[in-house]
Amino acid sequence: MLCLSFAPLLALVLGASLGAAFPQDALKKSCSLSKYQFLVPHELKAVQKMKEQFEGIMLLSDRKCNTRLFHRKWNTAELSVPDRVMLVEAELDLATAMLGLPTAPTFAETRQRPLTFLTQAREDLRGCMAMEGPSHQPSGKLRHWLQKLQTAKKTETVGCLEATTILHLFQVLNDLRCTALREQCT
């Protein structure tokens, strides 16, 4: 009889000890972007569909843009992992802002899935930045690009920013994938 009442007590003590050894928020504090290493085909198709529909809209408009925001002399793999996280977070901030703009109902419907996906990726990256490098200072390459981004936000029209962002979404997705691969991105 003593053994039966001792078992629940032992389980309670062991549970409390393990709980103290592994705090509740330990799992929440891990930065895992592994789900972005290989993007799901239906997400890629949704982005492709949106991009194609937008290109059709652009052909019908008289929009002339010379924004070269996504033309860089370096590639993402050359950056440190914390720099990559900062880069992709800035790209995703821009992308979600541009996809969140008011638009025609048919295009709004088409871009909803990519917007949801990119918003989730941005939130995941923000969590990583808060944990891994809250005080990280960007390299010269990244700092220059971030300044170029800020200048573009002030000088370019919203229409041009929207166009360059949507037309370069696959580059943003590649940068996200590279960031998720961490040191294995080459």
N, C-alpha and C positions, 0 to 999 in steps of 0.2 A: 504494500500500500504506500509505503514511503517512496518507493521508486516512481510510482505513477504521479505523485504530486511534485516530485523533484524534476521530472522531465519538462513540464511547462515553465517552471522557474528557470531552469537551465536555458531553455529556448529564449525566454525573455531577456536574460542576462547577455546571452550571446548576440541577440538581435540588437540590443542597446550598444554593445561594444562595437559591433560591425557598423552600426549607424554612426557612431562617433569617429570610427576610422575612415569612413567614406561619407563625408557630409552630403546632404541632400542636393546641394547645388553643384556638386563636383561634375556631374554629367553636363549640366547646363553651361559650365565654363569651358568646355572643350570646343575648339574651333575646327569644325570639320566642314570643308567645302567639297568633300569627295563626290557628292551627288552632281557636281558641275564638271567633273572630269570627262564624262561622256554624256553629252546632252541627249535627251530622249528625242527620238525621231518626230513624234507628234508636236513637240515644242519647236523644233527646227522648221517643220512644215508650216506651222502657224506663222512664224516669223517670215518665211519665204512668201507665203500667201499675202501677208500684209505688205511686204516690200513690193511685190508685183502690182498689187492694187494701187499702192502709192505712186509707183512709177507711171501708171496709167493716168492718175490724177495730175501728176507733174507735166505730162505731155500736153494735157489740155490747158494748162495754165501758162502764163507768160513769165514765170518765175525765173530770174537769172541770179544765180548764186556763185560766188567764187570762194566760198568758205573752204579752207584747206585744213580744217581742224584735225582730221584723222590721218593726214599725211605726215608721217614722222620719219626722221632719218635713222631711227633705232626701232628695234622690235621689243616686245614685252619681255621676252625671255632674257634680254640683257639686263633687266632691272632686278633688284633684290626682291625677295618675297614681300617684305613690308611695302616697298614701292609699288609692286604689282597690285597689292590690295588697295592702296590709295588711288592708283590709276583707275582701276575698274570701278571702285566706288564712285569716283567723279564721273566716269562715263555712264554708269547706271543712273546716277542722279540726273544727268542731262537727258538720258533716254526716257526715264520715267516722267520727267517734267514735260518733254515734248510729246510723248504718247498720251499724256493726260490733258492736252489742250482740247478745247471744243472743236468739233469737226462734223462733217456730214454723218448722219446716222448709220449708213452702210459701212463707212470706214471705221466709225467708232466701234461697231460690232466686231469687225475684223481684227482690230488692234487690241481688243480686250484681253484675249488669252496671252499674247506676248507681254502686255503691260503687267498682268498679274504675275507672270513668271519673272520678269525683270525686277519687279518690286520685291518679290521674295528673295531673289538673289542679292539685291542691295541690302536688305535687312540682315541677311546672313553675313554679308561682308562687314557691315557696321558692327555686328557682334564680335567678329574677329578683330577688327581694329581696336575695339574697346578693350579686348583682352590681351592681344599680342603686341600692339605697338601704339598705345595711346599718345605717346610723346615722340613718335618716330618723326624725324626730319627728312623730307624728301631729298633725293639726290638732285644734282644739277639738271640732268635730263628731264626728270619728272617735274621739278620746280618750274622749268621753262615751259613745259607743256601745260601745267596748271595755270600759269600766267596767260598763256595763249588762250586757254579756255575762258578765263575771266574776261579778257579783252573781247573775245568773240561774243560773249553774253551781253556786253555793253554796246558793241558796235554793229553787230549783225542783226538783221531783221529776224523776228521769231520764225517767219516762214523759211528763211534760209537755214536757221539752226535746226528746225524740224526736218527739213529735207536732208541735210548732211548727216544728221543723226540716224534717221530711218534708213538711208542708203548705205550706211556703214554699220548697221546692227550686227552683221555677221562678224565684223572685226571686233566689236564689243564682246560678242559671244566667244570668239577665239581668245581674247584677252582674259575673259572669265575662266575659260578652260585652263589656260596657262597658269593663272593664279591658283586654281584648285589643284593643279599638278605639283605646285610648290617647286622644290629643287629639281624635279624630274622634267620640268618644261625646258626644252632646248630649242 
